[in-house]
Amino acid sequence: MSETSLSPAVSPLSGRRILLGVSGSIAAYKAAPLTRLLVQAGAEVQVILTEAATAFVTPLTLGTLSKKPVLTGFLRDAAAGEWHNHVELGLWADALLIAPASANTIGQLANGLCPNLLCAVYLSARCPVFLAPAMDLDMYAHPAVMQNLARLRSFGNHVFESPSGELASGLRGPGRMLEPEDIVLQITHVLGQRSEK
Ligand SMILES: Cc1cc2nc3c(=O)[nH]c(=O)nc-3n(C[C@H](O)[C@H](O)[C@H](O)COP(=O)(O)O)c2cc1C
C-alpha cells in the first residue's frame, strides 16, 4: 500500500478516534504494524490489551507507536482508587477495532460477558465495531466459534473473514488474521461511507 493512499490529508481516518483492542493470539505481534498504519492515516489510537495479549506484545511497543499509554485493565492505580472509565472510552471512540480477536474474546463478546476492560468497552461502545479473528485452523472452524462470529455479525458488528494461508502451527487454511493493510482499507471504506451520509 502506498503512503499516499493513507496520508492524513486524504484518509477518512484522519482525526478519527480508534480504540484498538488486542487479545491473546499469536497474531498480536501484527498489532504493531496495524497501530502504525492507523497513526500514519491520521487516526488517534488508544490501545487496550487483554492480560493474555501482554504475553505476545508489550505495552511499551504499542504505547510508543500509538503515542498514548496502553490500557491493560480496569484499574489505573488501585491504591488511589483510580480506574479507566470504560463508558467514557466507549463513547469517545469513532470505531472499535479488535485485532486480533481470540476465540476466547469472541466468545465473551458474543455472550455479553465482561471479565476485562476490553469487553466492558465493547458493551459500552456506540460506534462501529470491527473484529479480525485469529486462531488456528480447527479452532476457527469449530461450530462454537462460527456461531459466536455469526452472533456478533447479527449484532451489526463487522467481522472480517479470515484469509487462508499458513498458520503458526504449520497447518494451512483459514484462521489467520486479516493483514493490517487490509484491515485499514476496510475500516477506511466503512468510515468513509458513513461520513458521506
Ligand atoms: C502460544 C499461544 C498462542 C495462542 N494463539 C492463539 C490464537 O492465535 N488464537 C486464539 O484464539 N487463542 C490463542 N491462544 C490461546 C489464548 O491466548 C487464550 O485463550 C487466552 O485465554 C485468550 O485470552 P483473551 O481473549 O482474554 O486475550 C494461544 C495461546 C498460546 C499459549
The ligand as an ORCA input file, in Angstrom:
! r2SCAN-3c Opt
* xyz 0 1
  C       1.468    -19.649     22.150
  C      -0.008    -19.420     22.192
  C      -0.641    -18.995     21.059
  C      -2.032    -18.792     21.078
  N      -2.632    -18.348     19.931
  C      -3.971    -18.157     19.944
  C      -4.608    -17.703     18.764
  O      -3.983    -17.449     17.717
  N      -5.937    -17.516     18.799
  C      -6.680    -17.778     19.922
  O      -7.898    -17.614     19.868
  N      -6.095    -18.198     21.065
  C      -4.769    -18.390     21.103
  N      -4.151    -18.796     22.248
  C      -4.975    -19.011     23.480
  C      -5.322    -17.658     24.122
  O      -4.145    -16.925     24.417
  C      -6.151    -17.916     25.408
  O      -7.394    -18.496     25.044
  C      -6.373    -16.667     26.228
  O      -7.140    -17.014     27.362
  C      -7.075    -15.573     25.456
  O      -7.407    -14.536     26.358
  P      -8.030    -13.159     25.853
  O      -9.148    -13.486     24.902
  O      -8.544    -12.531     27.106
  O      -6.950    -12.348     25.248
  C      -2.778    -19.010     22.261
  C      -2.090    -19.428     23.417
  C      -0.735    -19.628     23.383
  C      -0.041    -20.054     24.645
*
